[in-house]
Amino acid sequence: MSEVLRISFPEPPVREPEPIVRLQGFSRHFGETRVLDDLDLAIAPGEFVALLGRSGSGKTTLLRTLAGLDEANGGAVIPASRATVFQDARLLPWKRVWQNVVLGVAGEDRRQRAEEALREVGLEHRPDAWPLTLSGGEAQRASLARALIRKPELLLLDEPFAALDALTRIRMHALVLSLWRRHKPAVLLVTHDVEEAMALADRILVLDAGRIAAEEPVAAPRGQRASVVRPLRARLLGHLGLQTDGGVYADLIGRDT
Amino acid sequence: MMRADNLRRKMPWERRWVSPVLLLLLWQAGSSIGAIPARILASPVSVLGELGSMLGSGALAHHLMVSLLRVALGLAIGVGSGTALGLLAGLSRTGDAAIDPLVQIKRTIPVVALTPLFIVWFGIGEATKIGLIAFATAFPVYLNLHQGIRGVDRRLLDAARSFGLSRLQLVWHVVLPGALPSLLVGLRYALSVAVLMLVIAEQVNATSGLGYLINDARETMRTDIIVVCLMIYALLGLGGDWLVRSIEARALAWRPALLEA
């Protein structure tokens, strides 16, 4: 029966739900420079998308548009409920951690809600700390709590792990995944770390010269990606302009032959 | 080697209090043997004696209160208007265009040079004295606050904006706290300028206050009273500094330098 139905509808909709983010033919200029050039982007609710791109590819501009910092005049659907985690955390240094978490949030139970959010990110022991006394990882946890407390439909992650040391980064990756599984926001992770993108995302986009130059779904579920990672890495690096045949990092550079 | 050097007991002549005390002793010795006549400079001992009797008679307290009131009123008006103008110019383009050029023009004229004009306008009473202090202290507050508001980290503003804060909330939660360290620097300048202007303003026909005491003592060549007044001016300066420091310790507790201390 279902086979018959499939045949009778030759083009079933690829993604069932309405996308939560939709940019169509979206362009942005700064003077003569076209930073985003006729860009198409759709993100489904609850989808985890990674966006790879070299410096100057338009990542920052795209993110500013989605974060609502630059006006998206025409051709853009962005949910009102969104929150951003920035690379440099950007906590207000003159507010204690918990006050940063509930920045702009009204209500009697602000302190309690802040503490709950801090517990979720594993920072429940430092609600009253000053931000400048936090380590890089702690600051990013606070920054995640500040984003999550708004229950966003769209969570924008702007290279949030780039400044962390390797071990802290791995812990933060695990934290982000578990938070995503629990709250199921749509996530757009902007990064230039191919490994990070392959580990976290459902789908990887490559931005180049203001356009989506390539799109690579990650075929295997998380935890079973060992088999797909090597060819995927080679393809992604190829899209980024680095031709390799192996796809193994240790063999990418300076082969002895 | 380094360690040994650091651990070695400091020799008496390596201590920082030695040279001031030595100067004081020389001064006293010079006065005692008559090398420094009292009409040139009173001896430390007689200065202390005069301080004691001025404290005892209540004269010092009376004149000090008069001067302090002038400083307080002048500062209140000056810091208040400097803050108001700094906020207007810092937070709105129109305000900046209207106010900042005038302030920059004024900056080229030393306030002290305006004293004659103030006397013509406000006479030789309290208004001129308080007005001079108010006028002079408004500028450091304005300039530092303006600069502080302009220098607020754009990235923090962007972050706060991305969480949907209104313009008023941005000013309250981001701009003002961000500009507060600069405002306090301005306040510190204002306090030292206030003491400076007090000295100058009280040269103008004062009938009470520290300046009056000094002028009166000059007439009678009482160098001991003059030195007592100089000490009070120094204490006023120190007091102002202490005041701003204690405000900073409370208001800027989040800063790493203060956190470590």
Chai-1 contact restraints between the chains, C-beta under 6 A:
chainA,res_idxA,chainB,res_idxB,connection_type,confidence,min_distance_angstrom,max_distance_angstrom,comment,restraint_id
A,A67,B,S162,contact,1.0,0.0,6.0,A-B,restraint_1
A,L69,B,D158,contact,1.0,0.0,6.0,A-B,restraint_2
A,L69,B,S162,contact,1.0,0.0,6.0,A-B,restraint_3
A,T84,B,S162,contact,1.0,0.0,6.0,A-B,restraint_4
A,R90,B,R155,contact,1.0,0.0,6.0,A-B,restraint_5
A,R90,B,L156,contact,1.0,0.0,6.0,A-B,restraint_6
A,R90,B,A159,contact,1.0,0.0,6.0,A-B,restraint_7
A,P93,B,W254,contact,1.0,0.0,6.0,A-B,restraint_8
A,W94,B,P177,contact,1.0,0.0,6.0,A-B,restraint_9
A,W94,B,W254,contact,1.0,0.0,6.0,A-B,restraint_10
A,L103,B,F163,contact,1.0,0.0,6.0,A-B,restraint_11
A,G104,B,F163,contact,1.0,0.0,6.0,A-B,restraint_12
A,G104,B,L165,contact,1.0,0.0,6.0,A-B,restraint_13
A,W130,B,W254,contact,1.0,0.0,6.0,A-B,restraint_14
A,L132,B,P256,contact,1.0,0.0,6.0,A-B,restraint_15
